[in-house]
Amino acid sequence: MVATLYINGAWRQASDGGAHDVHSPHDQRVVARVCQATNSDVLDAISAARESFDSGVFTSWSFNERSALVAKIADLLERDADLIARKESDDTGKRFIEAQYDLADVIATFRHFAALGLKEHGRSVDVGLAHITSRIVHEPLGVASLIGPWNYPLLQIAWKVAPALVAGCSFIVKPSELTPQSAIALMKIIEEAGAPQGVANLILGPGSVVGAPLINDPRVDLVSFTGGLTTGQTIMRAAATTIKKLALELGGKNPHIIFADADIDAAIDNAVTAAFLHSGQVCSAGTRLIVERSIHDQVVTEIVRRAGLITLGGPDDVMAETGPLISKSHLINVSLYVDKAVAEGATLLVGGKRSELSEHADGWYYLPTVLDNCTSEMSCVQEESFGPVMTVEVFDTEAEAIAIGNDTVFGLSGGVWSQDAKKAARVASALRHGTIWVNDFGPYRPAAEWGGYKQSGIGRELGEHGLGEYLEIKHIWTNNAPSRSGWFRDHE
Ligand code: TXE
């Protein structure tokens, strides 16, 4: 059965009947066949969103009513969590248990924004004049294009859909063409929960085919996008024509700094997780290890040993610790980064090639890789390979560690390990990244803002700001005792 588009409250085929297969990165079997929208389908979806927004059918709901809708969606997601997790692990190749963790995070996201909506009241401003009422009100921003990536498909879309619904926006969701199934399931749930017709729309297909109207059309007010830097730059250029609001999360090149006075055992264990979780396909992956020279050999030897032990496998392999890369082209890209780094002088200590196990022959499995003797100039250090590739650099002083950690155009996240609390706090403060972990790496919470400095993006998701991205702020000044302004003369 072909999964269809959802436009203006109806499930429908693409206008030209187009569809494409989705393949498992684990073994390349076809896991789904989905419609591929045409340009006119996208325009229909934008029209539906615009008309529903302008009609007031959803904006007239109170924040409390919209919060209740979002809470209901969370309940329905909980009901269907394992079914959706299965679709997600089919599409991404990630272990089913990891997809289940992701679904728990998706549900927590909807619950966070449902609760936040209940606290949304705007505010009054005391302007010091008894006859003036001055109110700041928060209004839905309008029509939003919500474009998601393939690494955490439903989670990244949830970070956009949940606040958009609480705010009262109408929207068009476009998941990655590689991983569309969980977004389709979410749209069915939004429909079941009772969102008004035309508020939530779903477009399927590659960004190169269906993306242009989503980022160009003057009827779209906001584009919220998570994905690669190059696509982010394309979106920013397109959005400039009509000055659309932008929320961009474009990945990172995240420094992970270990001082000699750290709890070395915990630091090493976390460094392995930070770099190789989900085979490095994580925007906040700690793939750039920056280690104090005196402990370099000890730390790197142990990380290399641990990396060599990591068991790769498919969604249902109970022994597997991480899975395949998303696609053949991505695997080629990752290996090119490694080959180039070696050519530039890096030392390959482990990995650096595809898995040669027969059970991985049909999948995009790349071995956890550690590159030593790296320098800031190498492209593998500066650019996101988005694979299981850790680069190692050394430092001698605190200032040098900070300088290396900030020597990147990105600024999404970073970690610092030291048992000297004052030093750790100084480094955390000096690093120009949106999230810093001290003696930890990776945790996030829906209540805490997430986003990047510098070229890692614009705006913040989650937290309170994550709702603010979908709201306009209006000041309403009411004069309760009107009188003449008296500014201009009304006589000769
Ligand atoms: O992402 P794209 P790709 C990084 C990572 C990866 C690189 C490229 O480094 O190697 O990006 O991955 C849609 N108009 N991240 O090529 O192209 C596309 O269909 C509108 C980091 O897969 O950015 C998909 O839905 N939409 C990242 C989404 O954009 C367009 C997670 C992301 O795809 C479009 C993923 C267009 N012109 C990759 N072109 C993170 N920040 O976590 C593409 N798309």
Boltz pocket constraint, residues with backbone or C-beta under 6 A from the ligand:
constraints:
  - pocket:
      binder: B
      contacts: [[A, 147], [A, 148], [A, 149], [A, 150], [A, 151], [A, 174], [A, 175], [A, 176], [A, 177], [A, 205], [A, 206], [A, 207], [A, 208], [A, 210], [A, 211], [A, 212], [A, 214], [A, 215], [A, 226], [A, 227], [A, 228], [A, 229], [A, 231], [A, 232], [A, 234], [A, 249], [A, 250], [A, 251], [A, 252], [A, 282], [A, 283], [A, 384], [A, 385], [A, 386]]
      max_distance: 6.0
